[in-house]
């Protein structure tokens, strides 16, 4: 039986491939041959679902043929169910072949036919919800104009295996390399460190800037994440670039890209992240190992100090902790040293001056290893216990879970991944703003740079305040208490406090302030300044295909869901609130008067810095879809 299943699958692939190639792209709508417009929801359906329906039909036909050939009694219900399993809509929605055929249906046969399967395995290692928000059919036409988009898309699955501070550091280093490579072929861009090289006037062309940027991205990942670079190398020839050209040479665009990529890696080597593990060890150091000596005051088994962070015990494999299972692991605080990393756009004084207000104004137990009052102190004569304060906050978290619906869950998962959410908000603006390669290069550097520096500010305060997360507090203080709360995959159920968990994973870092709130507020502040006068209403949206939830896969949402954004301020506010909806933060961590305001102003600082270094490249004011191409 096991041998028949691959055979049926092979026949199925041949049938679907032929059918898909016959379908091709959408046909003309009138005599002029204009393409029929497609809605965003139609793109999602085309990308993820119709090929799967075709798969099921093909499989049924093949099984019927096999039954006729092998005689009566071959196709028992058990055999039929077994053979049809791979074509179940929910299982097949994640299948590589289904997505490959969907791309062919969208008219991308050149890519699906000529690029090795290993490339697509990298692309489609992302879940459907990520693909639906990153593989927008309208973006494909910009791969030639902004070829670094393909590089950034292909490295995303590899970057997402890191925790957020390391993600943010990687994408900044990558974009600095791209910016520096492009700068050498402009008249008025200036690098942030190193020699300010300038190519001869005749070489300062749009194409040379593109080539330099592409090779900077490729060389960067060839050194740091070779597997990601391999995927990009497979499509570089389709975009017109040679992955075999890897020599550093400031006299050619490709060579310049190779050169500045190496310079970027070297410059960031001593930034404080301990990327190579050499700050504490000459040999066998751990990458990103903490060198500050941070140790939590609570152990994973007992919450001795109720207001302080407690590392949790997680299933092996959660959060990228490994691919061998059968045992559990104790959380280690993510990069405690991140708060002491060298900032890129901010000055050290601008980092140090940003402080979150105390999280508690109540009586607490302070460990002897911590300074009294650093989490806050009660006003004179007030003897309110911090445990009582936290119990009240905990009930609000539980009550929020009772209000979870499909939209809130989808939004919570969306903003849990900043590269997915904040990154795709940027790429969705490429078409309505008709962005050029140069404009995207500058904007993307600013976007990733502010995430990097906002991480430093947020982590500095997280380590200082060291506040407890909802999961630790509720499991300890409501241990034997029964209450109703939302249980993932089950809905609202009566549950004991010791069994309660938030809808999303409690990340391995402290509660206050919310890093997500910091990141979302500042990227939207940056966007409001960069795209001043541009109305995003109806132009930015988040897509959630049916069953695409990462937490409740196949169950939620029950129908295709689209959330349209009305303003950048709305995006920032909803992002922050989603952290409480999903149970990973108490309200003060996101409150704009408390933890939420910590990073205010960083977006404006970063915009001014990139504007200084990029001449007059950015000018989006009042652009509502008109064209403005960068002139050579």
C-alpha angles and dihedrals in degrees: 000000000000089000094055096055096066090045092054090046091052092052089047092054091054092051095047093045091055092046093048094050089051090053096050118159125337113290127240118285099210144003091286090062095238113165116250109251115246129208120234089247089053089054091055093048092048092047099048115015122031094062088055092054088050088050091057093048092049091048092051091052092049092048091050090051091048090051092052091049098045098041140242116326096031096104103058115169090255093053092045092051091048094050094044094048096096091055097055105126094237095047095039092049087077096043119122094220094051091055093045090055090046089058090050089053088054089060097260097121090131090065098040094047101042103037119080118253091244088068092057091046087062093046094047097043082092116090121252094260090058093046091049090056099040105035096061108166090223091061094059092077089061097057090090094046094042103027093169086070089075091051092050092047093051096049093048096087089053095045091050090064088072126076116258101266091053091044090055093048092050097051092047092053090048093050094045088056091050093047093049091049092051093044092065090064097049133081099231114017117113129202123237095229138001128033117339096229121193124195119219113280094253091057096053095099134139092245093051090051090052092048093048091050094048093051092045090056093045095047092046093057094037086065101037105028109014094179090060091048091052091060092051092045089061093061101034092090090054088056092047101259133119116231090192090067097090104140118116109240126153090203095070132049094237092045091049090053091050091048099050092043088061091045091052092052091048094049093051093045092092098037093116102259090105089225094173097038092240100122093084103020138044091204136022095012120168115245111248092006114169113255097179097079096239114171125174117238092222125062122218094259104051134032097215095162106042098199095050131088119267124198111234131220112245138184112264111261096034112129094006095301093145145298099254114092140190100087140057131245135214117237118249116204108260111252101323085188091066090093089061098046118121109265120231107204101014125068118239089250090055089053095046095047094059109091132165118228115254111283096216133045095180143084113289141168109253119202114236089241092061131069112256113254098013090126090047139280133241120251114261113293095009111125098177110147118236088222089063091047091050092047089057091049091047092055089054090054091050091047090051089056090057088061095052112130132170093272095050092046092049093048091047092054091044095056092040085076109055096186089055098043107030092032095053091046086063095046092048088062093057095085102041090047093039089225121202125221091255094050093049091048092056096042093047092051091051092047095050093040093057090049089053095049094040087055090056092051094045095046092048088059095040091058092044097051095033093189128184122256123234094248094057094045097045095046091051105039098032092039098130097025122109119216140148118263140148113277115196112250090006106061125218108352139160105262139176116243092239089061097047120119131166121255090252129044115277101239119230098254136079128284108242128096108014110242091199092056090049092050096045096046093050098044088051091046088052091047093050090056097040094046097035111168095017114124109217095185107127093006102080124057143151120231125213114180118209111282094005098126114129091210099041100026113191092008106068136083096023091204135023108284130201123188114196120203122221101190143357089250090056091052092052093048095047092046091054095045092049089068090065094040090058095045101243097115141034115235098258091063090066100028108125089221093052128020094353097068098052097103099037111138097025092103091055093048092050093048092054091049095052091044090056091052100043105052113220096332097121115069111136097142113139092351108147101175100312120136124256112167121193108253120226 
